[in-house]
Amino acid sequence: MLATTNAFKDLMSRAGIQPVYVVELHLDSDTVRYFSTEYVELTDLTSPIHPNLSDVVGVGSSISIEDRAVSIGEFHLHFADDGLIRDIVTNNFVYGKKVVVKLGCTDFTAYADYLNVVVGVTQDILPQEGEIEIECSDMLALLRNKTVGPRYWLNGHPLEVILDILKASGMAASSYD
């Protein structure tokens, strides 16, 4: 469940509001690229936001007709293939990288006003004509990957497993205790 502030509700309930998704793509611990569905300028964000995100599609659950694999908690990011995202995907290893999707509107002036919708990791890159799609899964995808943690998690202590997940997700140690 998403918890919203009164200010968020007031701004989003106005007539003629234009919703905006902002996506953070964490390439490494120091490099974050920002993309949005509309052009926005935010006062508390020094990095540029590239308005080449065409859509964010949430997939509740699906089953592959080829191998019968079930996927839960997926979301897909659709980018206009303007060269920028193609260069990022070509020149960086983006598989398993952290992705944060936030929701706001064009009336927001601060990045802090945007609401976190989902945090996930990249799973696949699907280039198409005029578009690049990045398939992502929520952070629970890390549990399905047995090669992420240094220990075998089945008999591990729950706190050690949680610590492994937090480290693998690239979350800063100062964010948890």
Protein Blocks (a to p, Z undefined) as FASTA:
>chain_A
ZZddfklmmmmmpghiacdddddddfblmlccdddfbdcddfklmbdcdfkbfbdcddfb
acdfklopacehiacdddddehjmmmmmmmpcfehpacddddddfkbcbfklpccfbdcd
dfbdcddehiacdddddfklmmmmmklpmbdfklpcfklmmmmmmmmnopafklpZZ
